[in-house]
Amino acid sequence: MVERPLSLGLDVYCKKKDQLKFSVMAKKEKLIDSYIARSADFAKPILTHIRELVHKTCPEVEEKMKWSFPHFDYKGEMMCSMAAFKQHMAFGFWKAALMKDPILTATAKTEVAMGHLGRITSLKDLPPDKKMAAWIKEAMKLNEQGIKVAKPKPTEKKELVVPDYFTKALTKNKKAKQVFDNFAYSHRKEYLQWITEAKTEETRNKRMATALEWIAEGKGRNWKYERK
């Protein structure tokens, strides 16, 4: 009987292990590469860091661009997403309302501005990698178990009437229009009330200019009072 060298067996094992690891490594979406490259300088290292952390924690993650910003899907469902604005970026989990951390569940229920970690302006604003990884693993488990976010009971909402002057202003600012169209009903309502309740045309125009700036940055009308 001819014995196979131990080293040969290890080589085969390592090769198969590397092939398996390579087979499950997620493919990086070129559109997200471009998104990060176009983002503000402060946001690039944050976006890159979060992206690498998601891949490291969830090798089978799928990258996709949805609503013009990066999403990370797992098991065919959305898991988390990130978005960069002019002066801050945001990161959040699709099923944050079902997760254990009180910060995530609280922000998910109050419908604050996009994201569940407040306004992120530097890597220092992010929680420790260990905590972020634990959140990602929890989000993965929710997707693996097929747990869905309960749809809120439909409530009658009055159709929001957007004045012509604000519609025209939005069409001139594509970024603001895109964010406004995807804002929660409550956010759009707050901005429209603020603008239409102006007593003079001068005040209205000032409010519109401010609103467009804040909306383009993904901020809600009352962002100053939200958790930073």
N, C-alpha and C positions, 0 to 999 in steps of 0.2 A: 504493500500500500504506500503510495507516494503522498507525503504530507505537503499540504499547501503552506507556503511561508506565511507566518503571522502578519508580516508587513503588507503582503498582497491583500489579505483579507481586510485589513484596516483601510488600505487605499480604496478598495471597492466600496466599503461602508461609507467612507468620507465622501466619495464621489456621488453616491446615491443620495446622501444627506444634503449635499450642496445642490444637487439637481432638484430635490424636493423643495428646498428652501427657495430656489430660484423660481420654481413653478408657482409658488403662492405669493411671491412678491408682487405687490400692486403696480399697475402701470400708471405712470404719472401723465396727467393730461396736459398737453401742450398749451391749451387755452388758459390753464391756471398758471403755467410758466409765464405766459404773456401778461396775465393779470397782475402777477407779483412785480414783474419788470416795469409795468406802467404805474404802479402804486407810488405814493409819496415815499421819500427816502426813509422816514422814521418807521414806516409800516413794513418795509421789505424784510428786515430781520425778524420781525414778530410773525409775519405770515409764514416765512420760511421755517421758523422754529416750530410753530404749531403744526405745520404740514409734516415735518419730519417726525414729530412726536406721535402724531396720529398714525403714520405709517409704521413706526417702530412698535407701537402698542397693538395695532391691528393690521398685520401684514396683508390681509385679504381685502382691505378697504378699496372701494371704487371711487375714483375722483370724477366729479361731474360739475359742469357749470350750469347753474339754474338761477333764473332771475338775475343773470349777469354777475353773480359772485360765486366763489368756490364752495362746493358741497362735498361731503364725504359720506358715501353710502356703504352699507354693510348688510349682507343677506337680502339684497334687493330693496332695502328701505333706507330712507335718509337717517343719518346718525348725528352729524354735526355740520356746522358751516362757519365760514369766516368772511368778513367783508372789511374793506379799507375805505376810509373817507379822507377828506382833506386834512383833518387835524386829529383823527383818532381811528381806531379800528375796533371791530367787534367779533366776538366768538360765542357760539351758543350751541345747545343740543336740541335736536328735534323733539325729544321726549323728556325735556328737563322737568316738566310738571310731574313726571312719574319717578324721578330720581330722589335719592335719600338726602342729599345735601340741602339744608334749609335755604341757602342763598339761591340755588338754582330753582327750587320750587317756588320761592317767593317771587323772584323776578319773572318767572314764567306765568304766574297767575295775575300779575299786575300789568302785563303787556307794556313794559317799559320799552325804550328805544331798542332797536335791533341788538340782539346779543344778551347773554346772561351774566356777564362779568363786568358790566359797567363800561366806561370809556377807557380803552386801552391805548396808551400813547408811547409806551416803551416796554421792553422785556421785563422790567422791574414790576410792571403792573400785573403780570401774569402770576397765578398761584404757582407753587413749586411743581416741578415736573412730575414728582411722585403723586401729587394730588390730582393733577390733570390726567395722568395715566389711569388712575383709579376711576375717575369719572368716565373716561373713554371705555374702560372695561365694563363698567356698569351699563353704559349705553349699548355696548355690544351684546351684553346678556339680554337686555330688553328686546333687541332685534332677533336674537337667536330663539327666544321664547315666543316670538310672534305677538308680543304685547303691544296693543295699539293705544294711541292717545285718545281718550274718550272725547267724542265730539260734543261740544256744548249744546244744550238744548236750544233750538232756534228761537230767537226772540225777534219780535217785530222791530225793525229799525227803519226809521224814517229815511227815505232816500235823500242823500245829501245833494244839495243844489250848489254847484260850483259857479260863482259869478263869472260872466264873460271876461271881465278884466283880469281875473286871477287865472282863468284858463289860458288866456293869451300870454300872460307872464310865464306860466309853466311851460308852454310850448317853446319859449325862447331859452329855457334852461332844461336840457334833456335829462341831466342827472337828477335834478329836483323832481321832474315829472315822473321819472322811473321809480324813484323812492316813494313819492306821494301816492302813486297808483297802487303800490304794494303795501302801504301803511295799513295798520289796523284801523277799523272804522272809527274808534275813539280818537286816534291821533288826527285823522283827517277832519273830524268834527271839531276838535279843539282849535285847529288852525283856522278853519272857516269861520267859526264864531268870533275868534279874535280879530280877524280881518274885517268881517262884515259889521262888527259892532263899533268900528272906528267912527268918531263923531264928525271928523272932517276928512276931506280928500287927501290932504297932506299927511295926516296921521295914518290913513289907510295905506298910502303909498310907502310910508316908512315901515309899516308893519309887513307889507308884502315883500319888501326888499329883505328884511330880516328873516321872514319866514322861508323865502327861497334859499337863503344861505344855510339856515339850520336844517331844512329838509334835505338839501343836497348832501349834508354831512350825516344824515341818518338820525337826526335828533328829533325827539318829540317836542311838542310845544312847551312842556314843563320840564325840559331836560335838566335845568339847573337844580331842580329839587330831587332828581333821581340819584340813586346810589352811584358814586364814582368809584 
